[in-house]
Amino acid sequence: MTIQTILKMGDPRLLRVAQPVTQFDTPALHQLVQDLRDTMKAANGAGIAAPQIGADWQVVIFGSNERNPRYPDRPLVPPTVLVNPVITPLGEEEESDWEGCLSVPGLRAMVPRFRRIHYRGMDEFGQIIDREADGFHARVVQHECDHVWGKLYPMRVRDFTQFGYTDVLFPEISAAEDD
């Protein structure tokens, strides 16, 4: 088990566009995916992207077969490794909902996202992933993929009156379960 340090907002590595993966099913890629899994699990993340642990690759993981204590009322998202992601909105409809981020600890904001998306990429073995998603699943995918494009969720906030500390906004979420 290798838990990596999660970079925090302000680190310039979080603002760069990550490099596409060109070789699949390699020991280095498998180790990166395992490090992401271990780090996400240790931090109670809904997802995590390679740039968040300082790896300059277009690799994100998200989802779990278990409820996330940071988002206890949200539906399950299938566990996924997504490499070189491409997202296409399915319509113009957006939804705003609360988001947090392991790289922006202790804060949450109301963030607009496309309600329905199509996403495509590959898994770590080079097998094609081609899915449609809506609601929370679509939100998680968009949030994680933003990381490989050098964006953090505060860059998408439109109403800063709905941006604050998690312990104030959501006192029912214990500090041990949050960012």
Stockholm file with secondary structure:
# STOCKHOLM 1.0

chainA/1-179         MTIQTILKMGDPRLLRVAQPVTQFDTPALHQLVQDLRDTMKAANGAGIAAPQIGADWQVVIFGSNERNPRYPDRPLVPPTVLVNPVITPLGEEEESDWEGCLSVPGLRAMVPRFRRIHYRGMDEFGQIIDREADGFHARVVQHECDHVWGKLYPMRVRDFTQFGYTDVLFPEISAAEDD
#=GR chainA/1-179 SS CCCCCCCCTTCGGGGSCCBCCCCCSCHHHHHHHHHHHHHHHHTTCSEEEGGGGTCCBCEEEECCSSCCTTSTTSCCCCCEEEEEEEEEESSSCEEEEEEEETTEEEEEEEEEEESEEEEEEECTTSCEEEEEEEHHHHHHHHHHHHHHTTCCGGGGCSCGGGEEEHHHHCTTSCTTTCC
#=GC SS_cons         CCCCCCCCTTCGGGGSCCBCCCCCSCHHHHHHHHHHHHHHHHTTCSEEEGGGGTCCBCEEEECCSSCCTTSTTSCCCCCEEEEEEEEEESSSCEEEEEEEETTEEEEEEEEEEESEEEEEEECTTSCEEEEEEEHHHHHHHHHHHHHHTTCCGGGGCSCGGGEEEHHHHCTTSCTTTCC
//
